[in-house]
Amino acid sequence: MFKKILIANRGEIALRIIRTAKEMGIKTVAVYSTADKESLHVRFADEAVCIGPPPSAQSYLNMASIIAAAEITNSDAIHPGYGFLSENAKFSEICRAHGIKFIGASPEMINAMGDKANAKATMLKSGVPVVPGSEGLIESAEEGIRLAKDIGYPVIIKATAGGGGRGMRIIWEDAEFEKNWDSAKQESKAAFGNDGIYMEKYVEEPRHIEIQLAGDQYGNVCHLSERDCSIQRRHQKLLEESPSPFITPELREKMGAAAIAGAKSINYEGLGTIEFLVDKHRNFYFMEMNTRIQVEHPVTEEVINYDLVKEQILIAAGVPISGKNYYPTKHAIECRINAEDPYNNFRPTPGKIEYLHKPGGHGVRVDTHIYAGYTIPSNYDSMIAKMIVCAQTREEAIIKMERALGEFIIEGPGIKTTIPLQIKLMQNEDFKSGNFTTAFMNTFDINK
């Protein structure tokens, strides 16, 4: 087992990893930018190393600084969390070259799944259903228009190195293609340094369903059931739940088997997630694979009563998994709490927290790094907490979430959060009935 793990991340996920590592008897090292000097992950790690100024490129994305921090602290493993370097094949390779275990996917696995066009081709070969689209990257708008006519509008173009909705455009007719093509390539180049674009048939009225996977170095792969991530704004998830109110036991088995087949086709090792689009007829199509732990992993932990971070560390240390699939025994919902003003186009609202009250009670969990006196920086993602509730039924979970959100108080000059939006979601009849798709937020009005 590892003696010391460096966590190459910040905020709630860094704190989450530190807690599990300590319970396993493993020493921890936090790295931080100067903007995060007072963050709780710095305070609660056994050691902490400053790796640079606030900009991510000079700190949390600075591979040389992170490797140096691991070497001077004699860390034998690095956990990247999610985001930042968690799916960076070069960083995974550098860790390997320096004799440091990367608690995540290998460079080969990241390369196989990180490029979405390649990932789609890989899944197709392994028999996983995929959305009709281009076989690889599209080289010009003219080529895209020709293919769109064959596939049939609407289509969606996506950045091959993308994420978070960047470099993604829905196109309904030929006349819209060129301007969307140009803007998608520019956005993709700016965000990822890669302007490669591929195209798929746009699946109307879809649900966004993902299957949690675990695989070990001995060829064992299992699934840990599904999460429904359909409540999202501009392709950014706002809420996740497990199990999905839309998925039948039969469909769960089919999707789980397809996800396992896809993971086995690349000899996948570690935790990973295969994301699917599911249409209104319950046909499912591969979207992408995330070769890391997900933001929404707690909902799975709650319904199967399993520490996924611990499992991730054990797999990296060479411990085999049981190989059996896990199924939900309860219902869990996670709401992402962002420092954003939902009444003002979700404008970020960084600032100093003067008063904080976190909710409690049976079945309530809050994953966060904030505290009274903490200053929310403007340099990073605006998510400051995750509220997770678990109950025997979905109806009970919704009631519990609404109650707990009402107890969550975060106050400070200029600070607004998405808590009012999440409360409104819990009260919405369509959400409560499970009648929603990924387009739900397009017509949702927080003022009603």
Buried (B, 14 or more C-beta within 10 A) or exposed (E): EBEBBBBBBBBBBBBBBBBBBBEBEBBBBBBBBBBBEEBBBBBBBBBBBBBBBBBBEBBBBBBEBBBBBBEEBEBBBBBBBBBBBBBBBEBBBBBEEEEBBBBBBBBEBBBBBBBBBBBBBBBBEBEBBBBBBBEBBBEEBEBBBEBBEEBEBBBBBBBBBBBBBBBBBEBEEBEBBBEBBEEBBEBBBEBBEBBBBBBBBBBEEBBBBBBBBBBBBEEBBBBBBBBBBBBBBEBBBBBBBBBBBBBEEEBBEBBBBBBBBBBBBBBBBBBBBBBBBBBEEBBBBBBBBBBBBBBBBBBBBBBBEBBBBBBBBBBBBEEEBEEEBBBBEBBBBBBBBBBBBBEEEBEBBBBEBEEBEBBEEEBBBBBBBBEEEBBBBEBBBBBBBBBBBBBEEBEBBBBBBBBBBEEBEBEBEEBBBBBBBBBBBBEBEEBBEBEBBBEBBEEBEEEE
